Amino acid sequence: KMKTLIIASLLAGSLLFAARGYNMPSFSDFDANANGKITQTEFENAQQSRMQKHAEDGRLMRNAPSAPVFKDVDSDANGYIDKSEFANHQRQQRIQ
C-alpha cells in the first residue's frame, strides 16, 4: 500500500509540474533533420511551433518576450547548437 501511495504521489506531482508549463523541450524537438545539430532556422521554427501550440491550448505565454534567442544557446558561436550546448542551456533554465 505504501509503495502504491508513493508512486501515486510522484505521478501526481509530475502531472502538476507539467500542467503548470514546466515541461522543457528535448533536443530532438528542435533538431528537425535529426543530424545532431540545431541550426538557427530549426531553432526558430521549433520555437514558433511551441508558442503556437501553447496559444492553441489556451496557455498564457508570459515568458514569450524573454524566450531565448539562438545566440543565447549557441554558446561557442559556431552557427549551430549541439547536444551539450542545449543541455547546458536547459540546466540554466531550471535553475532560474
Backbone as CSV, one residue per row, in Angstrom:
resi,resn,N_x,N_y,N_z,CA_x,CA_y,CA_z,C_x,C_y,C_z
1,LYS,0.818,-1.189,0.000,0.000,0.000,0.000,0.865,1.258,0.000
2,MET,1.899,1.267,0.821,2.773,2.429,0.908,3.463,2.695,-0.428
3,LYS,3.897,1.627,-1.098,4.563,1.761,-2.389,3.608,2.389,-3.408
4,THR,2.361,1.958,-3.405,1.359,2.498,-4.320,1.126,3.973,-4.029
5,LEU,1.068,4.331,-2.765,0.857,5.718,-2.373,2.021,6.597,-2.834
6,ILE,3.233,6.105,-2.687,4.412,6.867,-3.118,4.394,7.063,-4.629
7,ILE,4.106,6.013,-5.358,4.056,6.107,-6.820,2.966,7.085,-7.245
8,ALA,1.797,7.008,-6.626,0.695,7.908,-6.958,1.079,9.359,-6.666
9,SER,1.762,9.585,-5.564,2.189,10.940,-5.202,3.195,11.481,-6.218
10,LEU,4.144,10.650,-6.610,5.129,11.073,-7.596,4.477,11.381,-8.935
11,LEU,3.556,10.539,-9.335,2.851,10.751,-10.596,2.041,12.041,-10.556
12,ALA,1.325,12.252,-9.470,0.521,13.471,-9.330,1.412,14.706,-9.370
13,GLY,2.552,14.637,-8.703,3.491,15.752,-8.721,4.021,16.026,-10.111
14,SER,4.324,14.978,-10.844,4.810,15.136,-12.212,3.754,15.752,-13.108
15,LEU,2.531,15.314,-12.948,1.440,15.862,-13.757,1.197,17.325,-13.426
16,LEU,1.251,17.664,-12.164,1.077,19.055,-11.753,2.195,19.905,-12.314
17,PHE,3.410,19.402,-12.240,4.567,20.107,-12.762,4.387,20.378,-14.252
18,ALA,3.956,19.361,-15.009,3.741,19.506,-16.451,2.570,20.431,-16.746
19,ALA,1.515,20.328,-15.965,0.330,21.158,-16.188,0.640,22.637,-15.992
20,ARG,1.601,22.929,-15.160,1.966,24.328,-14.924,2.894,24.859,-16.001
21,GLY,3.204,24.051,-17.002,4.006,24.519,-18.122,5.498,24.345,-17.952
22,TYR,5.918,23.481,-17.049,7.327,23.295,-16.809,7.926,22.187,-17.659
23,ASN,7.201,21.722,-18.647,7.738,20.671,-19.499,8.724,21.299,-20.481
24,MET,9.964,20.969,-20.315,11.002,21.555,-21.143,11.153,20.719,-22.409
25,PRO,11.390,21.381,-23.513,11.544,20.645,-24.771,12.821,19.818,-24.783
26,SER,12.826,18.815,-25.615,14.018,17.979,-25.762,14.815,18.450,-26.979
27,PHE,16.036,17.988,-27.057,16.905,18.325,-28.187,16.231,17.933,-29.504
28,SER,15.624,16.753,-29.527,15.011,16.265,-30.771,13.793,17.098,-31.179
29,ASP,13.184,17.825,-30.238,12.082,18.726,-30.592,12.574,19.842,-31.510
30,PHE,13.843,20.177,-31.405,14.419,21.255,-32.203,15.213,20.749,-33.404
31,ASP,15.826,19.578,-33.284,16.681,19.031,-34.350,15.808,18.343,-35.403
32,ALA,15.186,19.151,-36.262,14.196,18.659,-37.229,14.736,17.576,-38.162
33,ASN,15.968,17.697,-38.612,16.512,16.702,-39.541,17.333,15.619,-38.838
34,ALA,17.350,15.651,-37.514,17.996,14.613,-36.690,19.469,14.381,-37.044
35,ASN,20.172,15.473,-37.343,21.598,15.325,-37.659,22.508,15.640,-36.470
36,GLY,21.909,15.881,-35.308,22.704,16.153,-34.122,23.103,17.607,-33.956
37,LYS,22.591,18.471,-34.823,22.878,19.903,-34.764,21.582,20.676,-34.989
38,ILE,21.406,21.736,-34.223,20.234,22.596,-34.401,20.702,23.891,-35.064
39,THR,20.187,24.149,-36.256,20.510,25.389,-36.948,19.598,26.499,-36.432
40,GLN,19.901,27.712,-36.799,19.070,28.835,-36.365,17.651,28.691,-36.920
41,THR,17.519,28.237,-38.149,16.197,28.036,-38.746,15.413,26.978,-37.979
42,GLU,16.051,25.848,-37.668,15.383,24.802,-36.892,14.963,25.332,-35.523
43,PHE,15.854,26.084,-34.895,15.578,26.635,-33.567,14.362,27.555,-33.612
44,GLU,14.362,28.474,-34.560,13.269,29.442,-34.660,11.956,28.766,-35.044
45,ASN,12.015,27.785,-35.953,10.796,27.068,-36.347,10.204,26.298,-35.167
46,ALA,11.063,25.634,-34.402,10.582,24.870,-33.246,10.005,25.795,-32.187
47,GLN,10.648,26.921,-31.981,10.153,27.890,-31.004,8.769,28.408,-31.420
48,GLN,8.629,28.744,-32.687,7.331,29.219,-33.210,6.262,28.157,-33.031
49,SER,6.618,26.935,-33.330,5.683,25.817,-33.215,5.227,25.632,-31.773
50,ARG,6.171,25.692,-30.836,5.833,25.556,-29.413,4.932,26.695,-28.952
51,MET,5.223,27.910,-29.378,4.405,29.059,-28.987,2.991,28.934,-29.555
52,GLN,2.896,28.472,-30.791,1.592,28.284,-31.419,0.790,27.214,-30.668
53,LYS,1.446,26.127,-30.308,0.789,25.053,-29.569,0.292,25.553,-28.214
54,HIS,1.115,26.325,-27.525,0.722,26.881,-26.230,-0.501,27.787,-26.390
55,ALA,-0.488,28.605,-27.438,-1.620,29.502,-27.687,-2.882,28.709,-27.992
56,GLU,-2.760,27.670,-28.808,-3.914,26.828,-29.145,-4.475,26.120,-27.917
57,ASP,-3.591,25.797,-26.971,-4.018,25.144,-25.733,-4.575,26.138,-24.721
58,GLY,-4.558,27.432,-25.076,-5.075,28.457,-24.184,-4.149,28.789,-23.033
59,ARG,-2.886,28.436,-23.180,-1.924,28.707,-22.105,-1.356,30.115,-22.259
60,LEU,-1.202,30.794,-21.149,-0.616,32.124,-21.161,0.854,32.025,-21.541
61,MET,1.327,33.003,-22.260,2.728,32.996,-22.689,3.430,34.209,-22.097
62,ARG,3.425,34.286,-20.779,4.042,35.407,-20.061,5.529,35.531,-20.341
63,ASN,6.190,34.431,-20.590,7.643,34.456,-20.771,8.077,34.583,-22.228
64,ALA,7.128,34.740,-23.132,7.476,34.821,-24.556,8.495,35.921,-24.856
65,PRO,8.347,37.119,-24.285,9.335,38.163,-24.587,10.751,37.819,-24.108
66,SER,10.862,36.968,-23.114,12.188,36.618,-22.614,12.662,35.252,-23.105
67,ALA,11.980,34.715,-24.108,12.386,33.423,-24.672,13.808,33.553,-25.217
68,PRO,14.601,32.516,-25.065,15.989,32.598,-25.541,16.052,32.755,-27.060
69,VAL,17.033,33.456,-27.499,17.292,33.562,-28.929,18.450,32.618,-29.248
70,PHE,18.605,32.314,-30.507,19.583,31.329,-30.950,20.973,31.577,-30.360
71,LYS,21.439,32.822,-30.453,22.806,33.123,-29.982,22.971,32.910,-28.479
72,ASP,21.870,32.950,-27.722,21.943,32.674,-26.283,22.308,31.215,-26.011
73,VAL,21.881,30.336,-26.895,22.100,28.910,-26.694,23.369,28.436,-27.411
74,ASP,23.672,29.045,-28.552,24.885,28.711,-29.316,26.084,29.368,-28.647
75,SER,26.481,28.815,-27.520,27.496,29.448,-26.672,28.871,29.575,-27.315
76,ASP,29.207,28.699,-28.249,30.519,28.822,-28.905,30.425,29.570,-30.238
77,ALA,29.237,30.057,-30.566,29.003,30.893,-31.755,29.498,30.259,-33.053
78,ASN,29.321,28.939,-33.174,29.770,28.276,-34.403,28.634,28.089,-35.418
79,GLY,27.457,28.620,-35.132,26.367,28.576,-36.098,25.388,27.435,-35.906
80,TYR,25.618,26.603,-34.911,24.651,25.546,-34.595,24.721,25.216,-33.108
81,ILE,23.661,24.604,-32.625,23.584,24.193,-31.228,23.758,22.686,-31.182
82,ASP,24.723,22.218,-30.400,24.894,20.778,-30.247,24.196,20.334,-28.950
83,LYS,24.211,19.041,-28.708,23.504,18.498,-27.542,24.038,19.057,-26.228
84,SER,25.328,19.260,-26.158,25.944,19.782,-24.941,25.478,21.216,-24.655
85,GLU,25.502,22.051,-25.672,25.037,23.435,-25.505,23.564,23.460,-25.109
86,PHE,22.779,22.621,-25.754,21.349,22.556,-25.451,21.132,22.134,-24.001
87,ALA,21.840,21.102,-23.567,21.704,20.608,-22.194,22.145,21.666,-21.183
88,ASN,23.236,22.363,-21.475,23.701,23.424,-20.578,22.653,24.524,-20.452
89,HIS,22.046,24.887,-21.559,21.016,25.930,-21.528,19.799,25.455,-20.735
90,GLN,19.398,24.210,-20.938,18.257,23.661,-20.193,18.548,23.681,-18.690
91,ARG,19.753,23.315,-18.325,20.150,23.319,-16.917,20.026,24.722,-16.332
92,GLN,20.491,25.709,-17.080,20.403,27.100,-16.628,18.937,27.546,-16.471
93,GLN,18.082,27.094,-17.379,16.658,27.452,-17.297,16.011,26.871,-16.058
94,ARG,16.407,25.674,-15.674,15.834,25.034,-14.488,16.250,25.746,-13.207
95,ILE,17.466,26.308,-13.216,17.993,26.999,-12.044,17.236,28.303,-11.798
96,GLN,16.884,28.973,-12.860,16.239,30.286,-12.741,14.823,30.194,-12.268
